[in-house]
Amino acid sequence: MSIASPTVSRRDGFTIVELLIVIVVIGILAAITIVAYNGIQQRATNNAITSAATQSIRAIQAYIAANGVYPGAASSCLTPTTGCVYGGTTVATNSTVNGNIASIGSLTETVPLSGHSTDRGISYHYSSGFTFNGNAQPVRVYYWIKGAAQKCGAPNVTNSGANAATTSTLGYTTQNGIATLCIVSISGPGV
């Protein structure tokens, strides 16, 4: 007489532990992807802002070289479509300054926002009291880039917005944890 052995049915599939491991791995990969994407997006934004600022700086320098004078003795927003706000104060577009610069080179109308809630755009500032490394340099270009402590990507970045400024050793002027302020001093006629 033989004893019948019970048949064990086996079901193919995943256990709860295996499913949890897969979910955790997918979550980790998603987090890495989001962080990498945000870094790429920030670099792209900063490259666009820096490129527009560099284009504006070169146009100002070309105007000075061609005419022997500054484009104007006033402040002006160089990105009127984006608008310019510095220190919470709107910088108006000065048609004389922008027209003089545009007579030599083109200005970018719009730049991406830096992520800072109140400050944005690329602006031209003139003050007869501005000095840079001990030399009178009354023209500065201000712009914000995204992220804290980012390099401005331009020469002659100042260490402060004060009238008497020197070369920044950090590669940027200041930062607030969200965005980085770049103030670039522009040498003028005879400097």
C-alpha positions in Angstrom: 0.0 0.0 0.0 1.4 3.3 -0.9 0.8 6.5 0.9 -0.2 9.3 -1.3 2.0 12.4 -0.9 0.2 15.7 -0.9 0.9 17.8 -3.9 2.4 21.1 -3.3 1.4 23.7 -5.8 3.9 26.4 -6.4 2.9 29.8 -7.6 5.4 31.9 -9.5 5.5 35.5 -8.5 7.2 38.0 -6.2 7.2 38.1 -2.5 6.3 41.3 -0.6 9.9 41.7 0.4 11.1 41.5 -3.2 8.4 44.1 -4.3 9.5 46.4 -1.5 13.1 46.2 -2.6 12.2 47.0 -6.2 10.1 50.0 -5.0 13.0 51.3 -2.8 15.4 51.0 -5.7 13.0 52.8 -8.1 12.6 55.6 -5.5 16.4 56.0 -5.2 16.8 56.2 -8.9 14.0 58.7 -9.2 15.6 60.9 -6.5 19.0 60.8 -8.3 17.4 61.7 -11.6 15.5 64.7 -10.1 18.6 66.0 -8.5 20.6 65.7 -11.7 17.9 67.3 -13.8 17.7 70.3 -11.4 21.4 70.8 -11.6 21.3 70.6 -15.4 18.4 73.1 -15.5 20.2 75.5 -13.1 23.3 75.4 -15.3 21.3 76.1 -18.4 19.5 79.0 -16.8 22.8 80.5 -15.5 24.5 80.0 -18.9 21.6 81.9 -20.6 21.8 84.8 -18.1 25.6 84.9 -18.2 25.7 84.8 -22.0 23.2 87.7 -22.2 25.2 89.7 -19.5 28.5 89.1 -21.4 26.8 90.2 -24.6 25.7 93.4 -22.9 29.1 94.0 -21.4 30.8 93.6 -24.8 28.3 96.0 -26.4 29.0 98.6 -23.7 32.8 98.2 -24.1 32.4 98.4 -27.9 30.4 101.6 -27.5 33.0 103.1 -25.3 35.8 102.1 -27.7 34.0 103.5 -30.7 32.8 106.8 -29.1 35.2 107.5 -26.3 32.4 108.1 -23.8 30.0 106.0 -21.7 26.6 105.1 -23.2 24.9 107.3 -20.7 25.1 108.8 -17.2 22.0 107.0 -15.9 20.8 103.6 -14.8 18.9 101.4 -17.3 17.3 98.0 -17.5 19.1 96.2 -20.4 16.5 93.4 -20.4 13.2 95.3 -20.6 11.0 92.3 -21.4 12.2 90.5 -18.3 12.3 93.7 -16.3 15.0 94.7 -13.8 14.7 94.8 -10.1 17.6 95.3 -7.8 17.3 95.5 -4.0 13.5 95.5 -4.4 13.6 98.7 -6.5 12.6 98.6 -10.2 15.3 99.9 -12.6 13.6 101.7 -15.5 14.7 101.4 -19.1 16.6 104.5 -20.2 16.0 104.8 -23.9 19.2 106.9 -24.4 21.5 104.4 -22.7 19.9 101.4 -24.4 19.8 103.1 -27.8 23.4 104.0 -27.6 24.4 100.5 -26.7 22.1 99.0 -29.4 23.8 101.3 -32.0 26.9 99.1 -31.6 25.6 95.7 -30.6 22.4 94.0 -29.7 20.9 93.6 -26.2 19.0 90.6 -25.1 15.4 91.6 -24.3 14.6 88.6 -22.0 16.6 86.4 -19.6 15.5 83.5 -17.4 14.6 84.4 -13.8 17.2 83.6 -11.2 14.8 82.2 -8.6 15.1 85.2 -6.4 11.7 86.6 -5.7 12.5 90.3 -5.9 15.6 90.8 -8.0 16.0 90.0 -11.7 17.2 91.1 -15.0 20.5 92.7 -16.3 20.9 96.4 -15.5 23.4 99.1 -16.3 24.3 101.5 -13.4 26.3 104.7 -13.7 27.6 106.7 -10.7 30.5 109.1 -10.8 31.5 107.8 -7.4 32.1 104.2 -8.4 35.7 103.0 -8.2 37.2 99.6 -8.9 40.6 98.6 -7.5 41.3 102.3 -6.8 40.4 103.5 -10.3 37.4 105.6 -11.3 35.1 103.3 -13.2 31.6 104.7 -13.1 29.8 102.0 -15.0 28.7 98.6 -13.6 26.4 95.8 -14.9 24.3 94.0 -12.3 22.7 90.6 -12.8 21.4 87.6 -10.8 22.1 84.0 -11.5 20.3 80.9 -10.0 21.7 79.1 -6.9 23.9 80.1 -4.0 27.6 81.0 -4.4 27.7 80.5 -8.2 30.6 81.9 -10.3 29.6 84.9 -12.4 31.5 83.9 -15.5 32.8 87.4 -16.2 36.0 89.4 -15.6 36.0 92.4 -13.2 33.4 91.0 -10.8 33.3 93.3 -7.7 33.4 92.2 -4.1 30.5 94.5 -3.2 28.0 97.1 -4.5 29.7 99.8 -2.5 31.1 102.9 -4.3 34.7 101.7 -3.6 34.9 98.1 -4.7 37.7 95.7 -5.5 38.0 92.4 -7.4 36.0 89.6 -5.9 38.1 86.6 -4.8 35.0 84.4 -4.8 34.0 84.9 -8.4 30.7 86.5 -7.4 29.6 89.6 -5.5 27.2 88.2 -2.9 24.5 85.6 -2.5 21.4 85.0 -0.5 21.1 81.2 -0.4 18.7 81.2 -3.4 20.5 83.3 -6.0 23.9 84.9 -6.6 24.4 88.6 -7.4 27.1 89.5 -10.0 28.3 93.1 -10.2 30.8 93.7 -13.1 32.8 96.9 -13.3 33.3 98.2 -16.8 36.4 100.2 -17.6 35.8 103.3 -19.5 37.6 105.8 -21.7 41.2 106.3 -20.7 41.2 103.5 -18.1 
